[in-house]
Amino acid sequence: MDQFGPPEIMNNDQASQITGAVWITMLIDASVRVFMDGRARYLNDIYIARPLRSLKQEAIYLTGLQGGFQAQHVIEEWIGFYNTERPHSALEH
């Protein structure tokens, strides 16, 4: 926040770590508007959470990354594989 300033709005779900009084007070003190999705809005995150989980399990954890350049290469390679070759159950494999 020091370089760019606080965000105008913080969009949160109902998770306890981001609904605690200390976090909310910090946002309000920084003049940040707090918006919270309703219950069961975790589905908003599923579109990114599932591919990230697959990326970690199928590439990152198996590689033993040694630095940023290697991580970039592994991630780019996996994303290419995911988008073009990996079977997806929603698309009948």
N, CA, C and O atoms as CSV, one atom per row, in Angstrom:
chain,resi,resn,atom,element,x,y,z
A,1,MET,N,N,0.818,-1.196,0.000
A,1,MET,CA,C,0.000,0.000,0.000
A,1,MET,C,C,0.862,1.260,0.000
A,1,MET,O,O,0.405,2.323,-0.420
A,2,ASP,N,N,2.097,1.149,0.465
A,2,ASP,CA,C,2.935,2.339,0.535
A,2,ASP,C,C,3.207,2.929,-0.844
A,2,ASP,O,O,3.218,4.150,-1.000
A,3,GLN,N,N,3.427,2.081,-1.843
A,3,GLN,CA,C,3.785,2.568,-3.173
A,3,GLN,C,C,2.582,3.100,-3.934
A,3,GLN,O,O,2.685,4.131,-4.599
A,4,PHE,N,N,1.446,2.423,-3.852
A,4,PHE,CA,C,0.298,2.787,-4.674
A,4,PHE,C,C,-0.880,3.327,-3.871
A,4,PHE,O,O,-1.870,3.767,-4.456
A,5,GLY,N,N,-0.793,3.302,-2.551
A,5,GLY,CA,C,-1.894,3.736,-1.714
A,5,GLY,C,C,-2.903,2.618,-1.524
A,5,GLY,O,O,-2.801,1.569,-2.160
A,6,PRO,N,N,-3.866,2.836,-0.660
A,6,PRO,CA,C,-4.852,1.782,-0.386
A,6,PRO,C,C,-5.830,1.629,-1.542
A,6,PRO,O,O,-6.040,2.569,-2.309
A,7,PRO,N,N,-6.426,0.455,-1.671
A,7,PRO,CA,C,-7.455,0.274,-2.692
A,7,PRO,C,C,-8.710,1.050,-2.300
A,7,PRO,O,O,-8.895,1.383,-1.129
A,8,GLU,N,N,-9.559,1.333,-3.261
A,8,GLU,CA,C,-10.812,2.013,-2.944
A,8,GLU,C,C,-11.799,1.064,-2.289
A,8,GLU,O,O,-12.527,1.447,-1.374
A,9,ILE,N,N,-11.821,-0.192,-2.769
A,9,ILE,CA,C,-12.767,-1.187,-2.273
A,9,ILE,C,C,-12.011,-2.486,-2.021
A,9,ILE,O,O,-11.153,-2.876,-2.813
A,10,MET,N,N,-12.333,-3.155,-0.917
A,10,MET,CA,C,-11.807,-4.494,-0.641
A,10,MET,C,C,-12.988,-5.439,-0.713
A,10,MET,O,O,-13.924,-5.340,0.081
A,11,ASN,N,N,-12.945,-6.359,-1.669
A,11,ASN,CA,C,-14.007,-7.339,-1.846
A,11,ASN,C,C,-13.622,-8.605,-1.103
A,11,ASN,O,O,-12.634,-9.251,-1.453
A,12,ASN,N,N,-14.385,-8.966,-0.086
A,12,ASN,CA,C,-14.096,-10.127,0.755
A,12,ASN,C,C,-15.220,-11.137,0.683
A,12,ASN,O,O,-16.369,-10.800,0.397
A,13,ASP,N,N,-14.865,-12.378,0.947
A,13,ASP,CA,C,-15.914,-13.368,1.180
A,13,ASP,C,C,-16.158,-13.419,2.686
A,13,ASP,O,O,-15.734,-12.509,3.398
A,14,GLN,N,N,-16.812,-14.430,3.180
A,14,GLN,CA,C,-17.173,-14.491,4.593
A,14,GLN,C,C,-16.163,-15.272,5.442
A,14,GLN,O,O,-16.490,-15.666,6.561
A,15,ALA,N,N,-14.961,-15.501,4.947
A,15,ALA,CA,C,-13.958,-16.249,5.699
A,15,ALA,C,C,-13.575,-15.487,6.963
A,15,ALA,O,O,-13.484,-14.259,6.953
A,16,SER,N,N,-13.354,-16.216,8.041
A,16,SER,CA,C,-13.123,-15.578,9.335
A,16,SER,C,C,-11.862,-14.721,9.360
A,16,SER,O,O,-11.832,-13.700,10.048
A,17,GLN,N,N,-10.822,-15.112,8.629
A,17,GLN,CA,C,-9.576,-14.346,8.683
A,17,GLN,C,C,-9.720,-12.964,8.057
A,17,GLN,O,O,-8.903,-12.084,8.329
A,18,ILE,N,N,-10.736,-12.750,7.227
A,18,ILE,CA,C,-10.909,-11.426,6.619
A,18,ILE,C,C,-12.186,-10.746,7.060
A,18,ILE,O,O,-12.586,-9.739,6.475
A,19,THR,N,N,-12.834,-11.280,8.087
A,19,THR,CA,C,-13.975,-10.601,8.680
A,19,THR,C,C,-13.697,-10.223,10.126
A,19,THR,O,O,-14.578,-9.714,10.819
A,20,GLY,N,N,-12.482,-10.470,10.578
A,20,GLY,CA,C,-12.114,-10.143,11.953
A,20,GLY,C,C,-12.071,-8.643,12.180
A,20,GLY,O,O,-11.851,-7.867,11.251
A,21,ALA,N,N,-12.283,-8.249,13.422
A,21,ALA,CA,C,-12.357,-6.833,13.776
A,21,ALA,C,C,-11.072,-6.075,13.440
A,21,ALA,O,O,-11.133,-4.931,12.990
A,22,VAL,N,N,-9.918,-6.694,13.653
A,22,VAL,CA,C,-8.652,-6.006,13.388
A,22,VAL,C,C,-8.511,-5.676,11.904
A,22,VAL,O,O,-8.129,-4.560,11.551
A,23,TRP,N,N,-8.814,-6.630,11.043
A,23,TRP,CA,C,-8.712,-6.433,9.584
A,23,TRP,C,C,-9.703,-5.375,9.116
A,23,TRP,O,O,-9.334,-4.460,8.380
A,24,ILE,N,N,-10.949,-5.495,9.537
A,24,ILE,CA,C,-11.974,-4.545,9.113
A,24,ILE,C,C,-11.643,-3.139,9.613
A,24,ILE,O,O,-11.806,-2.167,8.876
A,25,THR,N,N,-11.183,-3.025,10.851
A,25,THR,CA,C,-10.804,-1.716,11.396
A,25,THR,C,C,-9.665,-1.102,10.599
A,25,THR,O,O,-9.682,0.095,10.314
A,26,MET,N,N,-8.674,-1.912,10.238
A,26,MET,CA,C,-7.554,-1.412,9.441
A,26,MET,C,C,-8.047,-0.855,8.101
A,26,MET,O,O,-7.597,0.204,7.662
A,27,LEU,N,N,-8.961,-1.563,7.463
A,27,LEU,CA,C,-9.500,-1.088,6.186
A,27,LEU,C,C,-10.274,0.213,6.358
A,27,LEU,O,O,-10.096,1.155,5.586
A,28,ILE,N,N,-11.130,0.260,7.369
A,28,ILE,CA,C,-11.929,1.466,7.601
A,28,ILE,C,C,-11.029,2.653,7.926
A,28,ILE,O,O,-11.262,3.762,7.446
A,29,ASP,N,N,-9.996,2.421,8.744
A,29,ASP,CA,C,-9.057,3.498,9.081
A,29,ASP,C,C,-8.316,4.017,7.848
A,29,ASP,O,O,-7.908,5.178,7.816
A,30,ALA,N,N,-8.142,3.171,6.841
A,30,ALA,CA,C,-7.472,3.572,5.600
A,30,ALA,C,C,-8.474,4.095,4.565
A,30,ALA,O,O,-8.119,4.297,3.404
A,31,SER,N,N,-9.728,4.316,4.988
A,31,SER,CA,C,-10.801,4.814,4.108
A,31,SER,C,C,-11.093,3.881,2.939
A,31,SER,O,O,-11.415,4.325,1.838
A,32,VAL,N,N,-10.975,2.589,3.196
A,32,VAL,CA,C,-11.279,1.577,2.181
A,32,VAL,C,C,-12.696,1.081,2.427
A,32,VAL,O,O,-13.041,0.692,3.543
A,33,ARG,N,N,-13.511,1.095,1.383
A,33,ARG,CA,C,-14.866,0.544,1.500
A,33,ARG,C,C,-14.767,-0.975,1.490
A,33,ARG,O,O,-14.014,-1.549,0.702
A,34,VAL,N,N,-15.520,-1.618,2.356
A,34,VAL,CA,C,-15.495,-3.073,2.487
A,34,VAL,C,C,-16.774,-3.639,1.896
A,34,VAL,O,O,-17.878,-3.263,2.289
A,35,PHE,N,N,-16.607,-4.547,0.946
A,35,PHE,CA,C,-17.743,-5.226,0.333
A,35,PHE,C,C,-17.594,-6.707,0.604
A,35,PHE,O,O,-16.542,-7.287,0.331
A,36,MET,N,N,-18.630,-7.325,1.135
A,36,MET,CA,C,-18.581,-8.756,1.419
A,36,MET,C,C,-19.675,-9.475,0.664
A,36,MET,O,O,-20.848,-9.109,0.732
A,37,ASP,N,N,-19.272,-10.501,-0.054
A,37,ASP,CA,C,-20.242,-11.349,-0.732
A,37,ASP,C,C,-21.076,-12.081,0.300
A,37,ASP,O,O,-20.676,-12.211,1.457
A,38,GLY,N,N,-22.216,-12.550,-0.116
A,38,GLY,CA,C,-23.069,-13.323,0.771
A,38,GLY,C,C,-22.512,-14.705,1.026
A,38,GLY,O,O,-21.492,-15.096,0.458
A,39,ARG,N,N,-23.181,-15.424,1.870
A,39,ARG,CA,C,-22.757,-16.786,2.183
A,39,ARG,C,C,-22.757,-17.638,0.928
A,39,ARG,O,O,-23.533,-17.406,0.001
A,40,ALA,N,N,-21.878,-18.623,0.914
A,40,ALA,CA,C,-21.753,-19.580,-0.194
A,40,ALA,C,C,-21.295,-18.922,-1.483
A,40,ALA,O,O,-21.525,-19.461,-2.565
A,41,ARG,N,N,-20.651,-17.767,-1.388
A,41,ARG,CA,C,-20.146,-17.123,-2.594
A,41,ARG,C,C,-18.733,-17.602,-2.912
A,41,ARG,O,O,-18.053,-17.034,-3.766
A,42,TYR,N,N,-18.302,-18.648,-2.219
A,42,TYR,CA,C,-17.007,-19.251,-2.514
A,42,TYR,C,C,-16.950,-19.692,-3.975
A,42,TYR,O,O,-15.865,-19.853,-4.536
A,43,LEU,N,N,-18.100,-19.884,-4.582
A,43,LEU,CA,C,-18.126,-20.311,-5.979
A,43,LEU,C,C,-17.499,-19.275,-6.897
A,43,LEU,O,O,-17.061,-19.609,-7.998
A,44,ASN,N,N,-17.452,-18.003,-6.451
A,44,ASN,CA,C,-16.787,-16.971,-7.253
A,44,ASN,C,C,-15.321,-17.304,-7.473
A,44,ASN,O,O,-14.760,-16.987,-8.522
A,45,ASP,N,N,-14.700,-17.943,-6.488
A,45,ASP,CA,C,-13.268,-18.219,-6.541
A,45,ASP,C,C,-12.926,-19.557,-7.184
A,45,ASP,O,O,-11.759,-19.811,-7.485
A,46,ILE,N,N,-13.906,-20.408,-7.398
A,46,ILE,CA,C,-13.618,-21.766,-7.840
A,46,ILE,C,C,-12.957,-21.794,-9.224
A,46,ILE,O,O,-12.191,-22.706,-9.535
A,47,TYR,N,N,-13.260,-20.797,-10.040
A,47,TYR,CA,C,-12.710,-20.790,-11.392
A,47,TYR,C,C,-11.205,-20.561,-11.410
A,47,TYR,O,O,-10.541,-20.946,-12.373
A,48,ILE,N,N,-10.661,-19.954,-10.386
A,48,ILE,CA,C,-9.219,-19.787,-10.303
A,48,ILE,C,C,-8.606,-20.750,-9.297
A,48,ILE,O,O,-7.466,-21.178,-9.477
A,49,ALA,N,N,-9.333,-21.098,-8.248
A,49,ALA,CA,C,-8.768,-21.966,-7.215
A,49,ALA,C,C,-8.453,-23.355,-7.749
A,49,ALA,O,O,-7.401,-23.907,-7.429
A,50,ARG,N,N,-9.321,-23.923,-8.540
A,50,ARG,CA,C,-9.094,-25.282,-9.041
A,50,ARG,C,C,-7.881,-25.355,-9.972
A,50,ARG,O,O,-7.031,-26.225,-9.780
A,51,PRO,N,N,-7.767,-24.474,-10.972
A,51,PRO,CA,C,-6.544,-24.526,-11.797
A,51,PRO,C,C,-5.267,-24.264,-11.007
A,51,PRO,O,O,-4.236,-24.873,-11.294
A,52,LEU,N,N,-5.310,-23.372,-10.018
A,52,LEU,CA,C,-4.117,-23.128,-9.201
A,52,LEU,C,C,-3.742,-24.358,-8.398
A,52,LEU,O,O,-2.560,-24.669,-8.251
A,53,ARG,N,N,-4.735,-25.058,-7.878
A,53,ARG,CA,C,-4.463,-26.298,-7.154
A,53,ARG,C,C,-3.801,-27.315,-8.090
A,53,ARG,O,O,-2.826,-27.967,-7.717
A,54,SER,N,N,-4.331,-27.444,-9.294
A,54,SER,CA,C,-3.752,-28.374,-10.264
A,54,SER,C,C,-2.328,-27.971,-10.625
A,54,SER,O,O,-1.446,-28.826,-10.715
A,55,LEU,N,N,-2.096,-26.679,-10.831
A,55,LEU,CA,C,-0.753,-26.183,-11.149
A,55,LEU,C,C,0.228,-26.568,-10.041
A,55,LEU,O,O,1.315,-27.073,-10.321
A,56,LYS,N,N,-0.150,-26.332,-8.804
A,56,LYS,CA,C,0.740,-26.656,-7.685
A,56,LYS,C,C,1.008,-28.156,-7.606
A,56,LYS,O,O,2.156,-28.571,-7.449
A,57,GLN,N,N,-0.040,-28.970,-7.713
A,57,GLN,CA,C,0.124,-30.413,-7.546
A,57,GLN,C,C,0.799,-31.076,-8.742
A,57,GLN,O,O,1.558,-32.030,-8.566
A,58,GLU,N,N,0.539,-30.593,-9.947
A,58,GLU,CA,C,1.050,-31.251,-11.147
A,58,GLU,C,C,2.387,-30.708,-11.638
A,58,GLU,O,O,3.060,-31.361,-12.436
A,59,ALA,N,N,2.782,-29.522,-11.174
A,59,ALA,CA,C,4.022,-28.939,-11.692
A,59,ALA,C,C,4.927,-28.400,-10.587
A,59,ALA,O,O,6.075,-28.830,-10.469
A,60,ILE,N,N,4.444,-27.488,-9.795
A,60,ILE,CA,C,5.309,-26.794,-8.845
A,60,ILE,C,C,5.872,-27.730,-7.783
A,60,ILE,O,O,7.084,-27.762,-7.571
A,61,TYR,N,N,5.012,-28.491,-7.114
A,61,TYR,CA,C,5.483,-29.367,-6.034
A,61,TYR,C,C,6.394,-30.472,-6.555
A,61,TYR,O,O,7.261,-30.949,-5.823
A,62,LEU,N,N,6.213,-30.884,-7.798
A,62,LEU,CA,C,7.000,-31.984,-8.356
A,62,LEU,C,C,8.360,-31.540,-8.880
A,62,LEU,O,O,9.233,-32.377,-9.110
A,63,THR,N,N,8.554,-30.250,-9.070
A,63,THR,CA,C,9.760,-29.747,-9.725
A,63,THR,C,C,10.877,-29.389,-8.753
A,63,THR,O,O,12.050,-29.548,-9.093
A,64,GLY,N,N,10.554,-28.917,-7.569
A,64,GLY,CA,C,11.591,-28.447,-6.651
A,64,GLY,C,C,12.255,-27.206,-7.205
A,64,GLY,O,O,13.466,-27.192,-7.430
A,65,LEU,N,N,11.486,-26.185,-7.423
A,65,LEU,CA,C,11.956,-24.963,-8.077
A,65,LEU,C,C,13.162,-24.360,-7.361
A,65,LEU,O,O,13.234,-24.349,-6.132
A,66,GLN,N,N,14.108,-23.859,-8.159
A,66,GLN,CA,C,15.337,-23.288,-7.616
A,66,GLN,C,C,15.434,-21.780,-7.800
A,66,GLN,O,O,16.411,-21.171,-7.363
A,67,GLY,N,N,14.450,-21.169,-8.432
A,67,GLY,CA,C,14.508,-19.723,-8.616
A,67,GLY,C,C,13.373,-19.222,-9.480
A,67,GLY,O,O,12.572,-19.997,-10.004
A,68,GLY,N,N,13.321,-17.903,-9.618
A,68,GLY,CA,C,12.246,-17.259,-10.358
A,68,GLY,C,C,12.196,-17.615,-11.833
A,68,GLY,O,O,11.113,-17.819,-12.383
A,69,PHE,N,N,13.364,-17.692,-12.489
A,69,PHE,CA,C,13.372,-18.014,-13.917
A,69,PHE,C,C,12.871,-19.434,-14.156
A,69,PHE,O,O,12.121,-19.682,-15.101
A,70,GLN,N,N,13.283,-20.361,-13.303
A,70,GLN,CA,C,12.809,-21.735,-13.435
A,70,GLN,C,C,11.311,-21.799,-13.161
A,70,GLN,O,O,10.582,-22.498,-13.866
A,71,ALA,N,N,10.848,-21.079,-12.148
A,71,ALA,CA,C,9.420,-21.055,-11.825
A,71,ALA,C,C,8.623,-20.507,-12.997
A,71,ALA,O,O,7.580,-21.056,-13.351
A,72,GLN,N,N,9.103,-19.431,-13.599
A,72,GLN,CA,C,8.408,-18.847,-14.747
A,72,GLN,C,C,8.317,-19.857,-15.883
A,72,GLN,O,O,7.262,-20.006,-16.499
A,73,HIS,N,N,9.408,-20.546,-16.160
A,73,HIS,CA,C,9.426,-21.537,-17.234
A,73,HIS,C,C,8.452,-22.682,-16.942
A,73,HIS,O,O,7.669,-23.071,-17.809
A,74,VAL,N,N,8.501,-23.211,-15.739
A,74,VAL,CA,C,7.632,-24.336,-15.360
A,74,VAL,C,C,6.167,-23.923,-15.430
A,74,VAL,O,O,5.339,-24.673,-15.947
A,75,ILE,N,N,5.840,-22.745,-14.918
A,75,ILE,CA,C,4.454,-22.281,-14.919
A,75,ILE,C,C,3.957,-22.024,-16.338
A,75,ILE,O,O,2.845,-22.422,-16.685
A,76,GLU,N,N,4.769,-21.365,-17.160
A,76,GLU,CA,C,4.365,-21.119,-18.547
A,76,GLU,C,C,4.163,-22.421,-19.307
A,76,GLU,O,O,3.211,-22.556,-20.075
A,77,GLU,N,N,5.051,-23.372,-19.093
A,77,GLU,CA,C,4.938,-24.672,-19.759
A,77,GLU,C,C,3.665,-25.400,-19.319
A,77,GLU,O,O,2.958,-25.977,-20.145
A,78,TRP,N,N,3.382,-25.368,-18.024
A,78,TRP,CA,C,2.197,-26.057,-17.521
A,78,TRP,C,C,0.916,-25.394,-18.022
A,78,TRP,O,O,-0.034,-26.088,-18.383
A,79,ILE,N,N,0.876,-24.060,-18.050
A,79,ILE,CA,C,-0.314,-23.365,-18.540
A,79,ILE,C,C,-0.565,-23.705,-20.006
A,79,ILE,O,O,-1.712,-23.903,-20.406
A,80,GLY,N,N,0.492,-23.774,-20.807
A,80,GLY,CA,C,0.336,-24.191,-22.198
A,80,GLY,C,C,-0.235,-25.599,-22.296
A,80,GLY,O,O,-1.136,-25.857,-23.093
A,81,PHE,N,N,0.295,-26.510,-21.480
A,81,PHE,CA,C,-0.208,-27.880,-21.432
A,81,PHE,C,C,-1.672,-27.902,-20.999
A,81,PHE,O,O,-2.494,-28.585,-21.610
A,82,TYR,N,N,-1.994,-27.151,-19.941
A,82,TYR,CA,C,-3.346,-27.119,-19.396
A,82,TYR,C,C,-4.352,-26.621,-20.433
A,82,TYR,O,O,-5.457,-27.153,-20.543
A,83,ASN,N,N,-3.963,-25.602,-21.186
A,83,ASN,CA,C,-4.879,-24.999,-22.150
A,83,ASN,C,C,-4.995,-25.761,-23.464
A,83,ASN,O,O,-5.985,-25.597,-24.178
A,84,THR,N,N,-4.015,-26.584,-23.800
A,84,THR,CA,C,-4.043,-27.211,-25.125
A,84,THR,C,C,-4.070,-28.731,-25.118
A,84,THR,O,O,-4.598,-29.334,-26.053
A,85,GLU,N,N,-3.517,-29.367,-24.094
A,85,GLU,CA,C,-3.377,-30.827,-24.142
A,85,GLU,C,C,-4.081,-31.563,-23.011
A,85,GLU,O,O,-4.541,-32.688,-23.208
A,86,ARG,N,N,-4.175,-30.964,-21.844
A,86,ARG,CA,C,-4.711,-31.661,-20.679
A,86,ARG,C,C,-6.180,-31.963,-20.864
A,86,ARG,O,O,-6.954,-31.081,-21.235
A,87,PRO,N,N,-6.583,-33.226,-20.604
A,87,PRO,CA,C,-8.004,-33.542,-20.713
A,87,PRO,C,C,-8.813,-32.859,-19.602
A,87,PRO,O,O,-8.384,-32.813,-18.450
A,88,HIS,N,N,-9.971,-32.337,-19.959
A,88,HIS,CA,C,-10.850,-31.684,-18.995
A,88,HIS,C,C,-12.164,-32.443,-18.938
A,88,HIS,O,O,-12.813,-32.663,-19.960
A,89,SER,N,N,-12.549,-32.842,-17.732
A,89,SER,CA,C,-13.769,-33.633,-17.585
A,89,SER,C,C,-15.006,-32.866,-18.061
A,89,SER,O,O,-15.955,-33.474,-18.558
A,90,ALA,N,N,-15.005,-31.558,-17.916
A,90,ALA,CA,C,-16.154,-30.756,-18.364
A,90,ALA,C,C,-16.285,-30.777,-19.889
A,90,ALA,O,O,-17.357,-30.513,-20.435
A,91,LEU,N,N,-15.199,-31.089,-20.555
A,91,LEU,CA,C,-15.207,-31.136,-22.022
A,91,LEU,C,C,-15.153,-32.574,-22.526
A,91,LEU,O,O,-14.698,-32.831,-23.641
A,92,GLU,N,N,-15.617,-33.508,-21.704
A,92,GLU,CA,C,-15.618,-34.930,-22.039
A,92,GLU,C,C,-14.210,-35.435,-22.377
A,92,GLU,O,O,-14.031,-36.260,-23.273
A,93,HIS,N,N,-13.249,-34.940,-21.665
A,93,HIS,CA,C,-11.836,-35.306,-21.785
A,93,HIS,C,C,-11.317,-35.011,-23.177
A,93,HIS,O,O,-10.145,-35.255,-23.463
